[in-house]
Amino acid sequence: MSRAAPQEALSKQSEAPMPQRAATVVGGGIGGLAAAVALRRRGWRVEVLERAGRFTEIGAGISLWPNALRALDALGLADAVRTLGAVEVAGGLRDRRGRWLSRTDNAELVRRFGHPLVVLHRAELLRVLAQALPADSLRPGSGVSAVRDAGDGSHGPVVEHAGGESGADLVVGADGLRSTVRRALWPDAAGPRYAGYTGWRMVTEPLAEPPAEGAATWGRGARFGYTALPGGRMYCFATASLPAGGGTGASASEHAELLRRFGSWPDPVPALLAAVPADAVLRHDLYELPPLSSFVRGRVALLGDAAHAMTPNLGQGACQALEDAVTLAHCLDRTPDVAAALRSYDRLRRPRTRAVTRRSARLGAIGQLAWPPAVLLRDAAARLTPRRATLRSMASVLDWTPPGDPSR
């Protein structure tokens, strides 16, 4: 063998590709699937463990604000999502008598933030995300029972689930408000906190003449909102200040409860309720997650509701989960040290999501005011706030761009 042979062998060895890194994502909702897509686009091998028997969601719409559309752009999916959604032309706030308190224009939203507000059915968004992954990486019926991580880098984390065990370089806990991953590795963290009001969500049948613009109507300790979906349908949502314990999912009795509470509210609320199938009303009590001291433990990271569940008042729950997914993949792309990458992810995401969570809680408290003098002051303040000021106040939320974006 020549003297050059050992050097040639060393050179070939250094050119050998790095082993493909593996990630196990616990939870097949919007955040979990988005994380899987983001990681796979960067060469990771991924599996998504979902407790339910299939990857889908039922019964409700979702609002995707400009920050979410930028995240979907980073995943290469924004165009597909836009084709399935409806762009809200205009909307705003109304008082209990139906008078406008404030109005927004989607054209102004696009001018300021580069994207419109797009509304679509949650199941459609989930379908787009799932179809961006290989079928063999999706594992429905795989409820997780335990998660272990040495925390010292000696070996990767392990997930125990209905199909056995999965070891990986990274585990992503995207399993929602009552996350199994969070309970396993954050055992001392405070549990979800009731926001003080329950929520209803529903989708109407196609309407011959749907409302031309969306709106949220504020009453006393109650709200009712609606926005357009494709095909003449409307996505509606309502809240009422009630004790915890009434959020039971879908039930025909909830439709009757909505008619009792909101049937005399200003048009078009009664007509919208009449167009909702009696068994298609979803009710769930609304919770938020007290702040965690960290979103990461060793090579395990939380995202979405598992990390920072928030009230829906800003329409940012799924939007923040999409941001999480894109940011997580970016941090992991910058270094082979998974634990170091997750610490960067935590530094980027925890302060931002905490601020959004607090802002959503404040808006919910204002919207749920019930004392008549406070309601009068709230409505007057909303009526006197200039439209531009309203959009300007949202800039810190909607201006987000993916880390590493050359436009930053």
Secondary structure, DSSP 8 states (H G I E B T S, - for coil): --THHHHHHHHHHHHS-----EEEEE--SHHHHHHHHHHHHTT-EEEEE-SSSSS---S-EEEE-HHHHHHHHHTT-HHHHHHHSEE--EEEEE-TTS-EEEEEEHHHHHHHHSS--EEEEHHHHHHHHHHTS-GGGEETT--EEEEE--SSSSS--EEEETTEEEE-SEEEE---TT-HHHHHH-TTS---EEEEEEEEEEE----SS--SS-EEEE-SSEEEEEEE-GGG-EEEEEEE---TT---EE-HHHHHHHHHHHTTSSTTHHHHHHTS-TT--EEEEEEE----S-SEETTEEE-THHHH---GGGS-HHHHHHHHHHHHHHHHHS-S-HHHHHHHHHHHHHHHHHHHHHHHHHHHHHHT--SHHHHHHHHHHHHHS-HHHHHHHTHHHHT---TT-TT-
